[in-house]
Amino acid sequence: MLFPPNEVIAVILAGGYGTRIKHLLNGVPKPMVSIAGRPFVEWVVRYLKTQGITKAIISTGYLAEVIEQHFQTHPVDGIQIICCRENTPLGTAGGFLNAVHHSEDVPNIWLVVNGDSLVFANLALLSNHFYDKKNSGVIVGLSVNDASRYGSLVCNQFGELENFAEKCTGAGIISVGVYLLKNSLLQEFPDTLPLSFENEVFPLFLSKHFSIQVAITDAAFLDIGTPESLAQAESFILQNLDKFESAY
């Protein structure tokens, strides 16, 4: 199953500093670290293509020109890439809104992903949650044995988000940083900047009783934000090359 053409536009958040692994990046922004012969963010783009995404906006910040130059000189066939720079740090949700406001298209659904993490979930299948008109958004969750690095998502009996729990040891459902949001939800975002999805936007939505569905996946997931996880990235990509087949 793929996203219908022009139904969804992806926004890839790639504006962070990568503080925890900056000493390993050789002067490039974290999403541009070379993994299996390509920048990590290009693997993200190529996976989005397999899901039927035909347009993606990359929200850039730190060393934005490095990302911009790469996709100018190395376009990915079949998917349009636009880079949208934030001139000051805007936060995850602020970077997303900046990209949206620079888009000439208005899709029904916005897909938000991180440029430094990748999950091989069937993202198009998740849009089925929007057939239930009460749902305004979807967060992709992953069940893990140790949620201490990420914090946990707390859901009710219907799979709707109730709150974000603090980081604690033990099993839990973590967010993999993938969101599907109805375009109509954008008018509900706070006006303040910088703006965080986790700390401000989703708590506000919950206070307004919007239904945010947590779609739990068991797909392979990697976040390259620590030295330990960055060291796993090469084998993670090489072991999952079949997931990119339709992107070549």
N, C-alpha and C positions, 0 to 999 in steps of 0.2 A: 504494500500500500504506500502511495506517495501523496504528498500534499498536492492539491489541485493547483494548476498554474495560476500565478498572481493572487492566490488566496492568502499567502503568508510571505512576509519579508522577515529575514533574519537580521538581528543586530548582534554583532560579536563584540564583546567588551574586551578591549585590549589596551587600556590606558594606564595600567598600574606600573609601579616602579619595580616590583619583584625583589623587594628588599632582602628577603631571606636567602635568595640564591643569586643575588647580584654579582657576587664574586666569581660565579661560575659561568656567567653569560657572555664574556668576551666583548663587552661594550654594545650588545644589542638588547632591545627590550625583551622581556621574558617570553612573549608569544612567538618571537622570531628565533629562538634557540633551535639550532639544527638537530633534527631527529630523523634518522633513517634517510638522510639526503634531502630533506625538505624542512622549512621552518614549521614548527609545531602548529602554528595557526593555519598554515596551508592544509595540513591534515584535517583540521576542523572544517575548513571550507569544503574540502573534497568529500567529507562525510555528509555535510549538509546537502551537497549536490545529489548524493545517492537517495536522499529523502524527498527529492522533488523541489528543493529550493532553487529558484532561478535568479534571486537577487539577495545580496547580503551587504549590509553596511557595517564597516569595521569602525568602532569608536576608538580613536587613537588618542594618546596623550604623550607620555614619556617617549622620547625618540620617535615621534610619529613619522618623521620623514623616512626612517628605515623601513617601516611597514608599507608606507605609500609607494616607495620606489620599487619594492619587491613586486607588488601586484601590478604596477605599471609595466614592468619588464617581464613578469612571469604570470600572465593572466591564466585563469583556469577555465578551460573551454566549457561552455554550457551554463556558467553562472556569472552574473554581473557583480563585480566587486566595487564598492564605493567606500572611500576612506573619509571619515568625518572627524576632524581634529577638535579636541577640547583644549582651549588655550590656558585654562587653569583647572586644577583637579575638581571634578564635578561629582565624584562618587559614582557608584554603580548605576543607580537610577538616574542621576543627573546626566551621565554620559549617554545613557539610553535615550533620554528625552532630547538631548542635543542632536543625536543622530536622526531621531524621528522628525524633528522640526526642520531638518535639512533635506528630508526625503520629498521627492516630487510625487510619490505614490502613497496611497492610503489603502493598505490591505485590511481585510477583515480581522486578521490575527497577526500579532507581532510575536516572533520567536526570539527569545533572548538567550544567548549562550556566552560562555567565557572563552577567551582566546587562549587560556592556559590550562584548559581541562577538556576532556573528551569522554563522552559516554555513548556506547553503541546501542542506545535504545531506539526502538521504532518510534521516532518523534511524530510522524504523520498519524500513527495510530492514536496518539494521545489527543489529537484534536477531536476525536470522537466525543470527548467529554463536553464539547461545546454544543452537541445536539441536545443536551440537557440545558435549557435556556437559563436556568438559575445560576449556572457556573459563569463567573466572570474571568477566571484564570485557572491555570494549571501549573503546579510546581512538580518537577520530576524528583522523586525521592528514591533512595537506595538503602536497602536494609543491610546493616553492617554489624559486625561483632563488637567493634569498638568505635564509639561515636565521639571520643574525647577530642579529636582534632577539629571537628566540624560543628559540634552542637547537634541537636536533634529537632525534628519536626514532630509536633504533637497533633494527632488527628482525632476526630470524633468517629463514631461508629459508621458514619456514611463516607469516610475517607476525606472529609473536609478539614482544612487546616484550622487548628485552634490557636496555636501559638508556637513560637520558636523557643526551645528550651536551651538553657545555658550548657556550655560544654561540660560533660561529665563522663566518667568511665562507664563501660558496659555497652551492651547492645542498644541499637536505636535505628531510627530512619533519618538519614541525613539528606540535605538538599545537595544536588549535584550542580546547582547553579544554572538550571535550564528552566525557563518560564515560557508559557504561552499565555498571551494577554489579549483580550478583545480590544479592538481599537477604541471602542466606546469607553473603556476604563481609563484612558489617558487623561480625560478631563477631571478625574478624581485625584490625580497626583498632587502632593503638596507643592507650593510655589517656592519653597526654600531651597537653597543650594549651599554647599554640596548636599547630595541626597542619596541615601542608601536604601536599596530594596529591603534588606533584612531588618534594619534598625528603625526605619521610618515608614516606608511605603506599605509593606504588607501589614505591619501592626495597625496602620491607619485603616486599611481596607477591612481588617477584622473588626475594628471598632465600629465600622459602618455596616457590619453584618453582610459584607459581600462574600459570596461562596467561592473559595479558592480550593480546588480539588488537588489532592496529593496523589499523583500517579506513581505507584511504586514499580520499579524495574529491577531486574536481577542482571542487567547487562553489564559488561566489563566497563570499568570507569577508572580514569587516572587524572589526577590534578598534579601538575608539575611544580607546585609551589614550594616544595622543600627539597633539600639536597638528596634525601633518600628517594623521594618519588621521582625526581628528575632523572636519577640513575636508572630507574625502571622504564623510562619512556621508550628507549630504543627497542627493547624486547616487546613492550606493549604494542607498539605499532607493527613490528615485524610479525608478531603472532596473530595479528588481526588484519592482515593485508586483504583478505577476502572481503572484508567489510567495505572496502573502497573500490571493488571491481567495476561497478557501474560508473565510476568517476574517471576512468581512463579511456 
